[in-house]
Amino acid sequence: MIDCIEFLQKHFEGKTNLGNVKLCFEYHTPDNAWLDVVILDTDRITILEFKSGRTNDKKTLLEHEEQLDAYCIKMSHANVNVWQRFEQGLKARGFLVYTSEKLRRTEFNKAFVKVCDEFSDVVNDLYGSMDDSLEVEVMDFNPDLDRSTLGAFLEVYKGNVLKGVYIPEEGTKRCIEIIDEGGKDCGAAVNIVFVNGKPGSGKPN
């Protein structure tokens, strides 16, 4: 991490216009993902994964690319408020940053790969300060409902199929009642219930 910080200091040095851009090191999500650096500027989340290795193996690069994509999706799911801001234009992007001078002349042909001084392109594209309330939401990673679950719920809610959503922390009895009540309301048997819980907490029971 020291090498990472020194690398960033070098590229941010003298950039007085970036004083309000926030950097978070070793961002840790509740599901145990570790992101090397998260940068927050006006309407964007930039994720950096630092590598000091020398490989440009295609399979390895593909794995790194998939990991970055997964991290970007994960950030859009930080919580419902952040997800809604993504619907309004907030963006996330990821870069693989190689700091080894031995890779300086390596052709990666991948836009998400930055080698040494190529990282300046990322820094020069940063601007402005993220809204304080949004910054707090992004840092407070609490994915109550992910994008797919929330979208499905909204479709059900708009259709007045159920009167509400119950997260079954008090047992399965109330879930059955909700299904029964929903069926009465719409005149048909409805078997939709949203269950939220950690892996292994007994959701299928």
N, C-alpha and C positions, 0 to 999 in steps of 0.2 A: 504493500500500500504506500510505503514511502516513495518508491519509484513513481507510482501513479500520481501522487501529489506533486512531486517535483516536475513531472512532465506537464501537468496542468498549469502549474505556476509559470512555467516557461511560456506557454501559449496564451495565458491570460495576462501576462505582464504588459503594462502600459495600456490596456484596454479599459480606459476610464469610463467608457459608455456602458460597461457591463457590470457596474457596481451593484445593481439591483437584481442581477441574475443569481438565483440560488443554486447551490450545489449540495447534494446529500451523498455522503460516502457510506458504503456498505449498507444499502437499503435492504432491510429484512422484512419480508412479508410473513403473515401468520402461518402460511403453508410451507415455511422454511425455504423460500427462495432468497438468494443473496444477489443483489445487483451491485456491481462495483461502484458506479456513480450514476446518480439521477440529477439531471439539470432541469430547472424550471425557469422558463422565460415566459413572455406574455401569454401566448396561447398554445404552448407546446411543452411536452415532456420528452426529454432526450435521454436515452439510456446508453451508457457506455460500458462496454466490457473490455477490459485491458488484457492483452496477451503479450508476453515477452518471448514466446517461442519463435521458431524459425520455419514453421511448416506452412505450405500453401496447398496442402493436399485437398483435393476437391471434396472428398467425403467429409473431412473434418470441417471445411468451410461450410458445407451444407448443414451440418449439425449445429454450427455456431449461428447460422442464419435462422434456422428453425427455433433455436433458443431465444434469439433476439425477438423474433415474431411473437413467441409465447409471452415474453416479458411485456411487450407492448400491449397485447391483449389483456394480460393480467392487470396492467395499470389502468386500462379503461374500465376494469371491474372493481376498482378500489372500493367504491361504495356507490349507492344509487345516485347521489348528487354528482359524483364525478362522471358516471355513465351518462347522465343527462347533459353534462357539459360537452361530452364527446359528440352527442347528437347535435349540439349547437356549434360545433367547429373546433373544439379542442382536439389536438393531434398528439400522437406518440410516435417516436422514431427511435431506431437503435443503430449503434455503430460498434464495430469491432475495431479496436485501436491497438495496432502493433507498435511497440516502442523500440524494438530492436533495430539498430542501424544496419544489420546484416540483411534486412528485408527491404531496405530503401529502394532498391532497383527491381524489386519483384513486381511482376504484373499480375494483379489479382482479378481484374475485370469484374469486380463486384463493387457496386456503389456504396455498400454499407461498410466496406473495409477502408480504414485510413491508416497509412503507414507513416510514422514519424511526422514530418512537417505537413503532410497532407491533412492532418488534423486541424490545421489553421482554417480550412474551409468550413468546418463545423463551428468553430469559435466565431468566425466572421459573420455567420448566419444568425447568431443569437442577438436578441434585442429585447429591451424593456423588462418590466417587472410583472410577474404573475400576480393577479389579484390575491390579497391576503387570505380571504375566506376560502378561495379555491386551493391555495397552497396548503392550508390546514387540512382540507378534505383529502387532498392527494396524500399527504403524509400520514393521515389517520386511516390506514388501510383497514377497512372493515366491510368486506363484501357480503352485505345482507342478502342481496339478490343479484345474481349475475345477469348478463345481457339477455340470454335465452329465456331464463325463468321470468324475468320482469316483462319481456315482450309477450310471453304466453299469458301471464297474469292480466296484462292490459287488455288483451283480446277477450279474455273471459269476463273481465270486469265491464268492459264496454258493452258486451252482449247481455249484461244483467243475468248471467247464468247463476252466479253465486252472490250472496249479499256481502261476503267478506272472505278474507283469507286467514287461515289459522295455522300458526306454527306450533306443532304439537309437543310442547314441553310438559304438558299436564297429562299426557297419555293419549291413547288411540280412541277412547270413547267419544271425545268431542269431535274427532275427525269423522266418525260415522254419523254423528248428529248433523254435521255440516252437509255431508253428502245427502242425507235424507231431506234436510230443509231445502237444499238446492233443488232437489227433484220436485218437491212440492211447489216451489216458486215457479218453475218453468214447465210444469206439467209432464215431466219426463224423468227417467232415471239418469242422474248425473254422477259420474264417478271420477271427479276431478278434485284433487286435494294437493296442496303444496306443502312439502315436508322439507324443513331446513335443519341441517345438523352436520356435525363433523363426521368424517369417515370412521366407521366402526361404532357409531353411537346408537345403532339399532333402528335406523330409518325403515328397513324392510319389514320389521316385526309388526 
